[in-house]
Amino acid sequence: MYLRFTMSDLLFGFDVGGTKIELALLSPQSDVVWRKRVPTPKDDYALTLQTINALLKDALLALGLTTPSVIGFGIPGCLDPKTQVVRGANSQVLNGQALKADLETLLKTRVVLENDANCLTLSESVDGAARGLQSVFGVILGTGCGGGVVFNQQIWAGANHLAGEWGHTPLPLAFEHEKRSKACWCTRDNCLERWISGTAFEEEHEITSGHRMAPKLIIEAMRQGEPQATLSFDLYVDRLARGLAQIINTLDPNCIVLGGGMSNVTELYAPLRRQIMHYTFAPAENTQVLQALHGDSSGVRGAAWLGRTGL
């Protein structure tokens, strides 16, 4: 096969999540040249580092490469600008760890580390659903609720590395039945993450129906017309719309890209668009709401693009 690049052009990206660690190598033309994912060691920081190192060695051996000059990492948190340790990760074993420094010592290369939602947003901005658009807000609707901001294919992390952390702001315009305490792992109450993550969707359905069901099963029941599942879905769409309306009121992006498990529900998009229009200060007709083109690969692809952008 004729290669349009040399091996030294490859971009290395890791996605370090709560359930999986993935490494992907991209060509400058966005092709995935090598990819592998393994389970994340549970509550074991040292073993997590060992797993990352083993994955890198696998890739280098398989392709006959030497260690690259830079590797991008996406994590479910961020580095504190002052202390340079991880904070705000729902994979809490990473919190308080000097992950960037530890990885650079272990892997013997430069590491660029970013929030996983920032990586998803970057990926979708460079060559995904939001390609060619100037301003993009990316959302991960999975176990938690992350967000990222990209302008002109550059991540905007903010002065305190807090840009996009909408999941830990309160549910907007709460109705009376929503004014109850829902403790979040971040130590605050009633964070959006406790209302619009996939985990929250499951918990809220149990509260309203008395039955515990996985999100996938709730969606299947909704598709079959089951009234309680339909109600749970409608409530979820409305809460998500209220949250995203505040993003539009604040940032007014060209596009909102949805990733994570809940983004795969195709029935979500039409009613969500209508509800967002109901809650924004003025009609948000020019903001698209799109599903991530690269699905659960967006995070690792965005991490690889970090090497290109030099963030």
C-alpha positions, -999 to 999 in steps of 0.1 A, spaced: 0 0 0 13 34 -9 17 56 22 9 93 20 30 99 51 61 86 69 59 68 102 74 98 119 43 118 109 19 97 130 0 113 158 -3 94 191 -33 98 213 -45 81 245 -80 82 260 -78 74 297 -113 68 309 -130 52 339 -137 19 320 -112 18 292 -78 31 282 -73 34 244 -44 43 222 -48 53 186 -23 64 160 -35 88 133 -20 97 100 -20 135 91 -50 127 68 -70 114 98 -67 77 90 -64 54 120 -32 34 115 -32 15 148 -57 13 176 -61 -8 208 -82 -5 239 -80 -23 272 -99 -21 305 -89 5 330 -75 -9 362 -99 -2 390 -88 23 417 -51 17 410 -30 47 398 3 28 395 -13 0 375 -30 26 353 4 40 344 18 5 337 -12 -2 314 -5 30 295 32 21 291 23 -14 279 -1 -1 253 26 23 239 51 -5 237 26 -27 219 21 0 192 58 8 188 66 -29 185 38 -36 160 48 -8 137 86 -8 143 86 27 157 106 46 183 89 67 210 73 98 194 83 134 204 49 141 218 18 121 229 -16 136 235 -38 124 265 -75 129 271 -86 124 307 -120 129 325 -106 159 344 -79 185 340 -46 197 354 -48 224 379 -28 253 364 -11 261 397 -4 228 413 -1 207 380 -20 178 396 -53 164 383 -85 178 396 -122 173 388 -118 138 374 -148 115 379 -122 87 376 -112 98 411 -80 77 413 -65 104 391 -73 133 413 -44 148 432 -19 130 410 9 147 390 -2 127 359 15 148 333 49 147 351 46 110 359 38 101 323 67 122 309 90 104 333 77 70 325 73 74 287 103 96 282 86 121 259 66 153 260 29 148 271 0 172 262 -29 165 285 -64 177 281 -99 171 294 -116 143 274 -146 165 264 -121 191 250 -106 162 230 -140 151 217 -148 187 207 -114 192 190 -118 159 171 -153 169 158 -141 203 149 -111 191 129 -126 163 109 -160 154 124 -195 166 125 -185 203 131 -158 204 105 -154 239 90 -173 256 118 -157 284 138 -171 278 173 -181 244 188 -194 233 222 -189 195 227 -208 174 252 -202 140 266 -234 124 279 -222 92 295 -215 81 331 -209 118 338 -215 150 319 -185 168 303 -182 198 281 -155 214 259 -151 246 239 -132 250 206 -126 281 185 -110 278 151 -98 242 159 -81 254 190 -92 243 225 -103 272 248 -95 259 283 -99 292 300 -78 311 326 -85 285 353 -89 255 330 -127 255 338 -141 263 303 -169 238 294 -174 225 330 -212 230 326 -219 196 342 -211 211 376 -234 240 374 -270 238 388 -299 225 367 -315 257 353 -351 267 358 -358 238 381 -394 229 386 -409 222 420 -405 184 417 -368 190 408 -361 210 440 -346 181 459 -311 175 471 -291 153 447 -255 151 460 -228 151 434 -193 135 438 -179 170 435 -194 177 469 -221 201 456 -258 195 452 -280 193 420 -253 196 394 -264 191 359 -244 159 358 -269 145 383 -298 152 359 -286 147 324 -258 120 324 -267 85 313 -264 75 350 -289 102 360 -313 91 333 -313 56 348 -317 70 384 -345 94 375 -365 66 357 -363 45 389 -376 74 410 -406 80 387 -414 44 378 -401 23 407 -381 1 383 -343 1 379 -334 -3 342 -303 4 322 -306 34 299 -306 12 268 -336 -7 281 -355 25 290 -350 37 254 -362 4 240 -393 6 262 -399 42 250 -397 31 214 -424 5 221 -446 32 235 -444 23 272 -458 54 290 -434 56 319 -403 52 297 -417 79 274 -422 102 304 -386 96 315 -373 103 281 -394 135 277 -381 147 311 -345 140 301 -348 159 268 -363 189 286 -336 190 312 -309 187 286 -325 215 266 -325 238 296 -288 232 302 -278 237 265 -299 268 262 -277 284 289 -247 275 268 -262 291 238 -271 322 258 -235 325 270 -213 313 241 -237 313 211 -217 286 193 -221 276 156 -226 240 167 -232 218 197 -219 182 192 -232 154 214 -210 124 223 -213 96 249 -239 69 252 -270 91 253 -259 108 220 -266 75 202 -304 79 208 -315 92 174 -349 102 188 -332 128 210 -323 154 184 -356 167 170 -374 173 203 -341 186 218 -338 212 191 -374 224 197 -370 226 234 -337 245 232 -355 271 211 -381 274 238 -355 282 265 -330 304 247 -332 342 251 -339 345 214 -344 318 187 -312 299 183 -318 291 146 -282 292 136 -268 268 162 -267 232 149 -271 203 174 -253 172 159 -243 137 169 -205 132 171 -194 117 138 -166 96 153 -187 83 182 -167 69 211 -135 73 190 -137 111 191 -119 113 225 -89 94 214 -88 111 180 -89 145 197 -61 134 220 -40 125 189 -47 159 174 -32 176 204 2 166 191 -6 185 159 -20 216 175 7 218 202 -17 229 229 
